[in-house]
Amino acid sequence: MNLHDRPRLIWLILVSLTLGSITVFEAHLAQAFVVLTVFGIAVIKAQLIATYFMETGKALPAWNATYRVWIFVIGLILIGGHVLGR
């Protein structure tokens, strides 16, 4: 199955991840766990959106790697900002 031909499936995955992050946020778990989980889910969602809806997955391998690294670094910056901001 080629996921590029299944936008509804990707959309359902994105909705599921969103609902999962809401569930984790409202579960009153340890703050560090919630922050890492929600930011991790945000990075996964950003990767899915870039790959399947912005079609970066069809780019040349060097560009595809650049997009993936950029999204990962932004996630690390967000987590670092949260940790340092406390």
Distance bins in CASP14 RR format, pairs under 12 A and 6 or more apart:
PFRMAT RR
TARGET T0000
AUTHOR 0000-0000-0000
RMODE 2
METHOD distances of the structure
MODEL  1
1 9 0 0 0 0 1 0 0 0 0 0 0
1 10 0 0 0 0 0 1 0 0 0 0 0
2 9 0 0 0 0 0 1 0 0 0 0 0
2 10 0 0 0 0 0 1 0 0 0 0 0
2 52 0 0 0 0 0 1 0 0 0 0 0
2 57 0 0 0 0 0 1 0 0 0 0 0
2 58 0 0 0 0 0 1 0 0 0 0 0
3 9 1 0 0 1 0 0 0 0 0 0 0
3 10 1 0 0 1 0 0 0 0 0 0 0
3 11 0 0 0 0 0 1 0 0 0 0 0
3 12 0 0 0 0 0 1 0 0 0 0 0
3 13 0 0 0 0 1 0 0 0 0 0 0
3 48 0 0 0 0 1 0 0 0 0 0 0
3 51 0 0 0 0 1 0 0 0 0 0 0
3 52 1 0 0 1 0 0 0 0 0 0 0
3 53 0 0 0 0 0 1 0 0 0 0 0
3 55 0 0 0 0 0 1 0 0 0 0 0
3 57 0 0 0 0 0 1 0 0 0 0 0
3 58 0 0 0 0 0 1 0 0 0 0 0
4 10 0 0 0 0 1 0 0 0 0 0 0
4 48 0 0 0 0 0 1 0 0 0 0 0
4 51 0 0 0 0 1 0 0 0 0 0 0
4 52 1 0 0 1 0 0 0 0 0 0 0
4 53 0 0 0 0 1 0 0 0 0 0 0
4 54 0 0 0 0 0 1 0 0 0 0 0
4 55 1 0 0 1 0 0 0 0 0 0 0
4 56 0 0 0 0 0 1 0 0 0 0 0
4 57 0 0 0 0 1 0 0 0 0 0 0
4 58 1 0 0 1 0 0 0 0 0 0 0
5 52 0 0 0 0 1 0 0 0 0 0 0
6 12 0 0 0 0 1 0 0 0 0 0 0
6 13 0 0 0 0 1 0 0 0 0 0 0
6 48 0 0 0 0 0 1 0 0 0 0 0
6 52 0 0 0 0 1 0 0 0 0 0 0
6 53 0 0 0 0 0 1 0 0 0 0 0
7 13 0 0 0 0 0 1 0 0 0 0 0
7 14 0 0 0 0 0 1 0 0 0 0 0
7 48 0 0 0 0 0 1 0 0 0 0 0
7 49 0 0 0 0 0 1 0 0 0 0 0
7 51 0 0 0 0 0 1 0 0 0 0 0
7 52 1 0 0 1 0 0 0 0 0 0 0
7 53 1 0 0 1 0 0 0 0 0 0 0
7 55 0 0 0 0 0 1 0 0 0 0 0
8 14 0 0 0 0 0 1 0 0 0 0 0
8 15 0 0 0 0 0 1 0 0 0 0 0
8 52 0 0 0 0 0 1 0 0 0 0 0
8 53 0 0 0 0 0 1 0 0 0 0 0
9 15 0 0 0 0 0 1 0 0 0 0 0
9 16 0 0 0 0 0 1 0 0 0 0 0
9 48 0 0 0 0 0 1 0 0 0 0 0
9 52 0 0 0 0 1 0 0 0 0 0 0
10 16 0 0 0 0 0 1 0 0 0 0 0
10 17 0 0 0 0 0 1 0 0 0 0 0
10 44 0 0 0 0 0 1 0 0 0 0 0
10 45 0 0 0 0 0 1 0 0 0 0 0
10 47 0 0 0 0 0 1 0 0 0 0 0
10 48 1 0 1 0 0 0 0 0 0 0 0
10 49 0 0 0 0 1 0 0 0 0 0 0
10 50 0 0 0 0 0 1 0 0 0 0 0
10 51 0 0 0 0 1 0 0 0 0 0 0
10 52 1 0 1 0 0 0 0 0 0 0 0
10 53 1 0 0 1 0 0 0 0 0 0 0
10 54 0 0 0 0 0 1 0 0 0 0 0
10 55 0 0 0 0 0 1 0 0 0 0 0
11 17 0 0 0 0 0 1 0 0 0 0 0
11 18 0 0 0 0 0 1 0 0 0 0 0
11 45 0 0 0 0 0 1 0 0 0 0 0
11 48 0 0 0 0 1 0 0 0 0 0 0
11 49 0 0 0 0 0 1 0 0 0 0 0
11 52 0 0 0 0 1 0 0 0 0 0 0
11 53 0 0 0 0 1 0 0 0 0 0 0
12 18 0 0 0 0 0 1 0 0 0 0 0
12 19 0 0 0 0 0 1 0 0 0 0 0
12 48 0 0 0 0 0 1 0 0 0 0 0
12 52 0 0 0 0 0 1 0 0 0 0 0
13 19 0 0 0 0 0 1 0 0 0 0 0
13 20 0 0 0 0 0 1 0 0 0 0 0
13 41 0 0 0 0 0 1 0 0 0 0 0
13 44 0 0 0 0 1 0 0 0 0 0 0
13 45 0 0 0 0 1 0 0 0 0 0 0
13 47 0 0 0 0 0 1 0 0 0 0 0
13 48 1 0 0 1 0 0 0 0 0 0 0
13 49 0 0 0 0 0 1 0 0 0 0 0
13 51 0 0 0 0 0 1 0 0 0 0 0
13 52 0 0 0 0 1 0 0 0 0 0 0
13 53 0 0 0 0 0 1 0 0 0 0 0
14 20 0 0 0 0 0 1 0 0 0 0 0
14 21 0 0 0 0 0 1 0 0 0 0 0
14 41 0 0 0 0 1 0 0 0 0 0 0
14 42 0 0 0 0 0 1 0 0 0 0 0
14 44 0 0 0 0 1 0 0 0 0 0 0
14 45 1 0 1 0 0 0 0 0 0 0 0
14 46 0 0 0 0 0 1 0 0 0 0 0
14 47 0 0 0 0 0 1 0 0 0 0 0
14 48 1 0 0 1 0 0 0 0 0 0 0
14 49 1 0 0 1 0 0 0 0 0 0 0
14 50 0 0 0 0 0 1 0 0 0 0 0
14 51 0 0 0 0 0 1 0 0 0 0 0
14 52 0 0 0 0 1 0 0 0 0 0 0
14 53 0 0 0 0 1 0 0 0 0 0 0
15 21 0 0 0 0 0 1 0 0 0 0 0
15 22 0 0 0 0 0 1 0 0 0 0 0
15 41 0 0 0 0 0 1 0 0 0 0 0
15 45 0 0 0 0 0 1 0 0 0 0 0
15 48 0 0 0 0 0 1 0 0 0 0 0
16 22 0 0 0 0 0 1 0 0 0 0 0
16 23 0 0 0 0 0 1 0 0 0 0 0
16 41 0 0 0 0 1 0 0 0 0 0 0
16 44 0 0 0 0 0 1 0 0 0 0 0
16 45 0 0 0 0 0 1 0 0 0 0 0
16 48 0 0 0 0 0 1 0 0 0 0 0
17 23 0 0 0 0 0 1 0 0 0 0 0
17 24 0 0 0 0 0 1 0 0 0 0 0
17 37 0 0 0 0 0 1 0 0 0 0 0
17 38 0 0 0 0 0 1 0 0 0 0 0
17 40 0 0 0 0 1 0 0 0 0 0 0
17 41 1 0 1 0 0 0 0 0 0 0 0
17 42 0 0 0 0 1 0 0 0 0 0 0
17 43 0 0 0 0 0 1 0 0 0 0 0
17 44 1 0 0 1 0 0 0 0 0 0 0
17 45 1 0 1 0 0 0 0 0 0 0 0
17 46 0 0 0 0 0 1 0 0 0 0 0
17 47 0 0 0 0 0 1 0 0 0 0 0
17 48 0 0 0 0 1 0 0 0 0 0 0
17 49 0 0 0 0 0 1 0 0 0 0 0
18 24 0 0 0 0 0 1 0 0 0 0 0
18 25 0 0 0 0 0 1 0 0 0 0 0
18 38 0 0 0 0 0 1 0 0 0 0 0
18 41 1 0 0 1 0 0 0 0 0 0 0
18 42 0 0 0 0 1 0 0 0 0 0 0
18 44 0 0 0 0 0 1 0 0 0 0 0
18 45 1 0 0 1 0 0 0 0 0 0 0
18 48 0 0 0 0 0 1 0 0 0 0 0
18 49 0 0 0 0 0 1 0 0 0 0 0
19 25 0 0 0 0 0 1 0 0 0 0 0
19 26 0 0 0 0 0 1 0 0 0 0 0
19 41 0 0 0 0 0 1 0 0 0 0 0
19 45 0 0 0 0 0 1 0 0 0 0 0
20 26 0 0 0 0 1 0 0 0 0 0 0
20 27 0 0 0 0 1 0 0 0 0 0 0
20 34 0 0 0 0 0 1 0 0 0 0 0
20 37 0 0 0 0 1 0 0 0 0 0 0
20 38 0 0 0 0 1 0 0 0 0 0 0
20 40 0 0 0 0 0 1 0 0 0 0 0
20 41 1 0 0 1 0 0 0 0 0 0 0
20 42 0 0 0 0 0 1 0 0 0 0 0
20 44 0 0 0 0 0 1 0 0 0 0 0
20 45 0 0 0 0 0 1 0 0 0 0 0
21 27 0 0 0 0 0 1 0 0 0 0 0
21 34 0 0 0 0 1 0 0 0 0 0 0
21 35 0 0 0 0 0 1 0 0 0 0 0
21 36 0 0 0 0 0 1 0 0 0 0 0
21 37 1 0 0 1 0 0 0 0 0 0 0
21 38 1 0 1 0 0 0 0 0 0 0 0
21 39 0 0 0 0 1 0 0 0 0 0 0
21 40 0 0 0 0 1 0 0 0 0 0 0
21 41 1 0 1 0 0 0 0 0 0 0 0
21 42 1 0 0 1 0 0 0 0 0 0 0
21 43 0 0 0 0 0 1 0 0 0 0 0
21 44 0 0 0 0 1 0 0 0 0 0 0
21 45 0 0 0 0 1 0 0 0 0 0 0
22 34 0 0 0 0 0 1 0 0 0 0 0
22 37 0 0 0 0 0 1 0 0 0 0 0
22 38 0 0 0 0 1 0 0 0 0 0 0
22 41 0 0 0 0 1 0 0 0 0 0 0
23 29 0 0 0 0 0 1 0 0 0 0 0
23 34 0 0 0 0 0 1 0 0 0 0 0
23 37 0 0 0 0 1 0 0 0 0 0 0
23 38 0 0 0 0 0 1 0 0 0 0 0
23 41 0 0 0 0 0 1 0 0 0 0 0
24 30 0 0 0 0 0 1 0 0 0 0 0
24 31 0 0 0 0 0 1 0 0 0 0 0
24 33 1 0 0 1 0 0 0 0 0 0 0
24 34 1 0 1 0 0 0 0 0 0 0 0
24 35 0 0 0 0 1 0 0 0 0 0 0
24 36 0 0 0 0 1 0 0 0 0 0 0
24 37 1 0 1 0 0 0 0 0 0 0 0
24 38 1 0 0 1 0 0 0 0 0 0 0
24 39 0 0 0 0 0 1 0 0 0 0 0
24 40 0 0 0 0 0 1 0 0 0 0 0
24 41 1 0 0 1 0 0 0 0 0 0 0
24 42 0 0 0 0 0 1 0 0 0 0 0
25 31 0 0 0 0 0 1 0 0 0 0 0
25 33 0 0 0 0 0 1 0 0 0 0 0
25 34 1 0 1 0 0 0 0 0 0 0 0
25 35 0 0 0 0 1 0 0 0 0 0 0
25 37 0 0 0 0 1 0 0 0 0 0 0
25 38 1 0 0 1 0 0 0 0 0 0 0
25 39 0 0 0 0 0 1 0 0 0 0 0
25 41 0 0 0 0 0 1 0 0 0 0 0
25 42 0 0 0 0 0 1 0 0 0 0 0
26 34 0 0 0 0 1 0 0 0 0 0 0
26 38 0 0 0 0 0 1 0 0 0 0 0
27 33 0 0 0 0 1 0 0 0 0 0 0
27 34 1 0 0 1 0 0 0 0 0 0 0
27 37 0 0 0 0 1 0 0 0 0 0 0
27 38 0 0 0 0 0 1 0 0 0 0 0
28 34 0 0 0 0 1 0 0 0 0 0 0
29 35 0 0 0 0 0 1 0 0 0 0 0
29 36 0 0 0 0 0 1 0 0 0 0 0
29 37 0 0 0 0 1 0 0 0 0 0 0
29 38 0 0 0 0 0 1 0 0 0 0 0
30 36 0 0 0 0 1 0 0 0 0 0 0
30 37 0 0 0 0 0 1 0 0 0 0 0
31 37 0 0 0 0 0 1 0 0 0 0 0
31 38 0 0 0 0 0 1 0 0 0 0 0
31 82 0 0 0 0 1 0 0 0 0 0 0
31 83 0 0 0 0 0 1 0 0 0 0 0
31 86 0 0 0 0 1 0 0 0 0 0 0
32 38 0 0 0 0 0 1 0 0 0 0 0
32 39 0 0 0 0 0 1 0 0 0 0 0
32 79 0 0 0 0 0 1 0 0 0 0 0
32 80 0 0 0 0 0 1 0 0 0 0 0
32 82 0 0 0 0 1 0 0 0 0 0 0
32 83 0 0 0 0 1 0 0 0 0 0 0
32 86 0 0 0 0 1 0 0 0 0 0 0
33 39 0 0 0 0 0 1 0 0 0 0 0
33 40 0 0 0 0 0 1 0 0 0 0 0
34 40 0 0 0 0 0 1 0 0 0 0 0
34 41 0 0 0 0 0 1 0 0 0 0 0
34 79 0 0 0 0 0 1 0 0 0 0 0
34 82 0 0 0 0 0 1 0 0 0 0 0
35 41 0 0 0 0 0 1 0 0 0 0 0
35 42 0 0 0 0 0 1 0 0 0 0 0
35 75 0 0 0 0 0 1 0 0 0 0 0
35 78 0 0 0 0 1 0 0 0 0 0 0
35 79 1 0 0 1 0 0 0 0 0 0 0
35 80 0 0 0 0 1 0 0 0 0 0 0
35 81 0 0 0 0 0 1 0 0 0 0 0
35 82 1 0 1 0 0 0 0 0 0 0 0
35 83 0 0 0 0 1 0 0 0 0 0 0
35 85 0 0 0 0 0 1 0 0 0 0 0
35 86 0 0 0 0 1 0 0 0 0 0 0
36 42 0 0 0 0 0 1 0 0 0 0 0
36 43 0 0 0 0 0 1 0 0 0 0 0
36 75 0 0 0 0 0 1 0 0 0 0 0
36 76 0 0 0 0 0 1 0 0 0 0 0
36 78 0 0 0 0 0 1 0 0 0 0 0
36 79 1 0 0 1 0 0 0 0 0 0 0
36 80 0 0 0 0 0 1 0 0 0 0 0
36 82 0 0 0 0 1 0 0 0 0 0 0
36 83 0 0 0 0 1 0 0 0 0 0 0
37 43 0 0 0 0 0 1 0 0 0 0 0
37 44 0 0 0 0 0 1 0 0 0 0 0
37 79 0 0 0 0 0 1 0 0 0 0 0
38 44 0 0 0 0 0 1 0 0 0 0 0
38 45 0 0 0 0 0 1 0 0 0 0 0
38 75 0 0 0 0 0 1 0 0 0 0 0
38 78 0 0 0 0 1 0 0 0 0 0 0
38 79 0 0 0 0 1 0 0 0 0 0 0
38 82 0 0 0 0 1 0 0 0 0 0 0
39 45 0 0 0 0 0 1 0 0 0 0 0
39 46 0 0 0 0 0 1 0 0 0 0 0
39 71 0 0 0 0 0 1 0 0 0 0 0
39 72 0 0 0 0 0 1 0 0 0 0 0
39 74 0 0 0 0 1 0 0 0 0 0 0
39 75 1 0 1 0 0 0 0 0 0 0 0
39 76 0 0 0 0 1 0 0 0 0 0 0
39 77 0 0 0 0 1 0 0 0 0 0 0
39 78 1 0 1 0 0 0 0 0 0 0 0
39 79 1 0 1 0 0 0 0 0 0 0 0
39 80 0 0 0 0 1 0 0 0 0 0 0
39 81 0 0 0 0 0 1 0 0 0 0 0
39 82 1 0 0 1 0 0 0 0 0 0 0
39 83 0 0 0 0 0 1 0 0 0 0 0
40 46 0 0 0 0 1 0 0 0 0 0 0
40 47 0 0 0 0 0 1 0 0 0 0 0
40 71 0 0 0 0 0 1 0 0 0 0 0
40 72 0 0 0 0 1 0 0 0 0 0 0
40 74 0 0 0 0 0 1 0 0 0 0 0
40 75 1 0 0 1 0 0 0 0 0 0 0
40 76 0 0 0 0 0 1 0 0 0 0 0
40 78 0 0 0 0 1 0 0 0 0 0 0
40 79 0 0 0 0 1 0 0 0 0 0 0
40 82 0 0 0 0 0 1 0 0 0 0 0
41 47 0 0 0 0 0 1 0 0 0 0 0
41 48 0 0 0 0 0 1 0 0 0 0 0
41 75 0 0 0 0 0 1 0 0 0 0 0
41 78 0 0 0 0 0 1 0 0 0 0 0
42 48 0 0 0 0 0 1 0 0 0 0 0
42 49 0 0 0 0 0 1 0 0 0 0 0
42 71 0 0 0 0 1 0 0 0 0 0 0
42 72 0 0 0 0 0 1 0 0 0 0 0
42 74 0 0 0 0 1 0 0 0 0 0 0
42 75 1 0 0 1 0 0 0 0 0 0 0
42 76 0 0 0 0 0 1 0 0 0 0 0
42 77 0 0 0 0 0 1 0 0 0 0 0
42 78 1 0 0 1 0 0 0 0 0 0 0
42 79 0 0 0 0 0 1 0 0 0 0 0
42 82 0 0 0 0 0 1 0 0 0 0 0
43 49 0 0 0 0 0 1 0 0 0 0 0
43 50 0 0 0 0 0 1 0 0 0 0 0
43 68 0 0 0 0 1 0 0 0 0 0 0
43 69 0 0 0 0 0 1 0 0 0 0 0
43 70 0 0 0 0 0 1 0 0 0 0 0
43 71 1 0 0 1 0 0 0 0 0 0 0
43 72 1 0 0 1 0 0 0 0 0 0 0
43 73 0 0 0 0 1 0 0 0 0 0 0
43 74 1 0 0 1 0 0 0 0 0 0 0
43 75 1 0 1 0 0 0 0 0 0 0 0
43 76 0 0 0 0 1 0 0 0 0 0 0
43 77 0 0 0 0 0 1 0 0 0 0 0
43 78 0 0 0 0 1 0 0 0 0 0 0
43 79 0 0 0 0 1 0 0 0 0 0 0
44 50 0 0 0 0 0 1 0 0 0 0 0
44 51 0 0 0 0 0 1 0 0 0 0 0
44 68 0 0 0 0 0 1 0 0 0 0 0
44 71 0 0 0 0 1 0 0 0 0 0 0
44 72 0 0 0 0 0 1 0 0 0 0 0
44 75 0 0 0 0 0 1 0 0 0 0 0
45 51 0 0 0 0 0 1 0 0 0 0 0
45 52 0 0 0 0 0 1 0 0 0 0 0
45 53 0 0 0 0 0 1 0 0 0 0 0
45 71 0 0 0 0 1 0 0 0 0 0 0
45 75 0 0 0 0 0 1 0 0 0 0 0
46 52 0 0 0 0 0 1 0 0 0 0 0
46 53 0 0 0 0 0 1 0 0 0 0 0
46 54 0 0 0 0 1 0 0 0 0 0 0
46 56 0 0 0 0 0 1 0 0 0 0 0
46 67 0 0 0 0 1 0 0 0 0 0 0
46 68 0 0 0 0 1 0 0 0 0 0 0
46 70 0 0 0 0 1 0 0 0 0 0 0
46 71 1 0 1 0 0 0 0 0 0 0 0
46 72 0 0 0 0 1 0 0 0 0 0 0
46 73 0 0 0 0 0 1 0 0 0 0 0
46 74 1 0 0 1 0 0 0 0 0 0 0
46 75 0 0 0 0 1 0 0 0 0 0 0
46 78 0 0 0 0 0 1 0 0 0 0 0
47 53 0 0 0 0 0 1 0 0 0 0 0
47 54 0 0 0 0 0 1 0 0 0 0 0
47 56 0 0 0 0 1 0 0 0 0 0 0
47 57 0 0 0 0 1 0 0 0 0 0 0
47 64 0 0 0 0 0 1 0 0 0 0 0
47 67 0 0 0 0 1 0 0 0 0 0 0
47 68 1 0 0 1 0 0 0 0 0 0 0
47 69 0 0 0 0 0 1 0 0 0 0 0
47 70 0 0 0 0 0 1 0 0 0 0 0
47 71 1 0 1 0 0 0 0 0 0 0 0
47 72 0 0 0 0 1 0 0 0 0 0 0
47 74 0 0 0 0 0 1 0 0 0 0 0
47 75 0 0 0 0 0 1 0 0 0 0 0
48 54 0 0 0 0 0 1 0 0 0 0 0
48 56 0 0 0 0 0 1 0 0 0 0 0
48 57 0 0 0 0 0 1 0 0 0 0 0
48 68 0 0 0 0 0 1 0 0 0 0 0
48 71 0 0 0 0 0 1 0 0 0 0 0
49 55 0 0 0 0 0 1 0 0 0 0 0
49 56 0 0 0 0 1 0 0 0 0 0 0
49 57 0 0 0 0 0 1 0 0 0 0 0
49 67 0 0 0 0 0 1 0 0 0 0 0
49 71 0 0 0 0 1 0 0 0 0 0 0
50 56 1 0 1 0 0 0 0 0 0 0 0
50 57 1 0 0 1 0 0 0 0 0 0 0
50 58 0 0 0 0 0 1 0 0 0 0 0
50 59 0 0 0 0 1 0 0 0 0 0 0
50 63 0 0 0 0 0 1 0 0 0 0 0
50 64 0 0 0 0 1 0 0 0 0 0 0
50 65 0 0 0 0 0 1 0 0 0 0 0
50 66 0 0 0 0 0 1 0 0 0 0 0
50 67 1 0 1 0 0 0 0 0 0 0 0
50 68 1 0 0 1 0 0 0 0 0 0 0
50 69 0 0 0 0 0 1 0 0 0 0 0
50 70 0 0 0 0 1 0 0 0 0 0 0
50 71 1 0 0 1 0 0 0 0 0 0 0
50 72 0 0 0 0 0 1 0 0 0 0 0
50 74 0 0 0 0 0 1 0 0 0 0 0
51 57 1 0 1 0 0 0 0 0 0 0 0
51 58 0 0 0 0 1 0 0 0 0 0 0
51 59 0 0 0 0 1 0 0 0 0 0 0
51 63 0 0 0 0 0 1 0 0 0 0 0
51 64 0 0 0 0 1 0 0 0 0 0 0
51 65 0 0 0 0 0 1 0 0 0 0 0
51 67 0 0 0 0 1 0 0 0 0 0 0
51 68 0 0 0 0 1 0 0 0 0 0 0
51 71 0 0 0 0 1 0 0 0 0 0 0
52 58 0 0 0 0 1 0 0 0 0 0 0
54 63 0 0 0 0 0 1 0 0 0 0 0
54 64 0 0 0 0 0 1 0 0 0 0 0
54 67 0 0 0 0 1 0 0 0 0 0 0
54 71 0 0 0 0 0 1 0 0 0 0 0
55 63 0 0 0 0 0 1 0 0 0 0 0
55 64 0 0 0 0 0 1 0 0 0 0 0
55 67 0 0 0 0 0 1 0 0 0 0 0
56 62 0 0 0 0 0 1 0 0 0 0 0
56 63 1 0 0 1 0 0 0 0 0 0 0
56 64 1 0 1 0 0 0 0 0 0 0 0
56 65 0 0 0 0 1 0 0 0 0 0 0
56 66 0 0 0 0 1 0 0 0 0 0 0
56 67 1 0 1 0 0 0 0 0 0 0 0
56 68 0 0 0 0 1 0 0 0 0 0 0
56 69 0 0 0 0 0 1 0 0 0 0 0
56 70 0 0 0 0 1 0 0 0 0 0 0
56 71 0 0 0 0 1 0 0 0 0 0 0
57 63 0 0 0 0 1 0 0 0 0 0 0
57 64 1 0 1 0 0 0 0 0 0 0 0
57 65 0 0 0 0 0 1 0 0 0 0 0
57 66 0 0 0 0 0 1 0 0 0 0 0
57 67 1 0 0 1 0 0 0 0 0 0 0
57 68 0 0 0 0 1 0 0 0 0 0 0
58 64 0 0 0 0 1 0 0 0 0 0 0
58 67 0 0 0 0 0 1 0 0 0 0 0
59 65 0 0 0 0 1 0 0 0 0 0 0
59 66 0 0 0 0 1 0 0 0 0 0 0
59 67 1 0 0 1 0 0 0 0 0 0 0
59 68 0 0 0 0 0 1 0 0 0 0 0
60 66 0 0 0 0 1 0 0 0 0 0 0
60 67 0 0 0 0 0 1 0 0 0 0 0
61 67 0 0 0 0 0 1 0 0 0 0 0
61 68 0 0 0 0 0 1 0 0 0 0 0
62 68 0 0 0 0 0 1 0 0 0 0 0
62 69 0 0 0 0 0 1 0 0 0 0 0
63 69 0 0 0 0 0 1 0 0 0 0 0
63 70 0 0 0 0 0 1 0 0 0 0 0
64 70 0 0 0 0 0 1 0 0 0 0 0
64 71 0 0 0 0 0 1 0 0 0 0 0
65 71 0 0 0 0 0 1 0 0 0 0 0
65 72 0 0 0 0 0 1 0 0 0 0 0
66 72 0 0 0 0 0 1 0 0 0 0 0
66 73 0 0 0 0 0 1 0 0 0 0 0
67 73 0 0 0 0 0 1 0 0 0 0 0
67 74 0 0 0 0 0 1 0 0 0 0 0
68 74 0 0 0 0 0 1 0 0 0 0 0
68 75 0 0 0 0 0 1 0 0 0 0 0
69 75 0 0 0 0 0 1 0 0 0 0 0
69 76 0 0 0 0 0 1 0 0 0 0 0
70 76 0 0 0 0 0 1 0 0 0 0 0
70 77 0 0 0 0 0 1 0 0 0 0 0
71 77 0 0 0 0 0 1 0 0 0 0 0
71 78 0 0 0 0 0 1 0 0 0 0 0
72 78 0 0 0 0 0 1 0 0 0 0 0
72 79 0 0 0 0 0 1 0 0 0 0 0
73 79 0 0 0 0 0 1 0 0 0 0 0
73 80 0 0 0 0 0 1 0 0 0 0 0
74 80 0 0 0 0 0 1 0 0 0 0 0
74 81 0 0 0 0 0 1 0 0 0 0 0
75 81 0 0 0 0 1 0 0 0 0 0 0
75 82 0 0 0 0 0 1 0 0 0 0 0
76 82 0 0 0 0 0 1 0 0 0 0 0
76 83 0 0 0 0 0 1 0 0 0 0 0
76 84 0 0 0 0 0 1 0 0 0 0 0
77 83 0 0 0 0 0 1 0 0 0 0 0
77 84 0 0 0 0 0 1 0 0 0 0 0
78 84 0 0 0 0 0 1 0 0 0 0 0
78 85 0 0 0 0 0 1 0 0 0 0 0
79 85 0 0 0 0 0 1 0 0 0 0 0
79 86 0 0 0 0 0 1 0 0 0 0 0
80 86 0 0 0 0 1 0 0 0 0 0 0
END
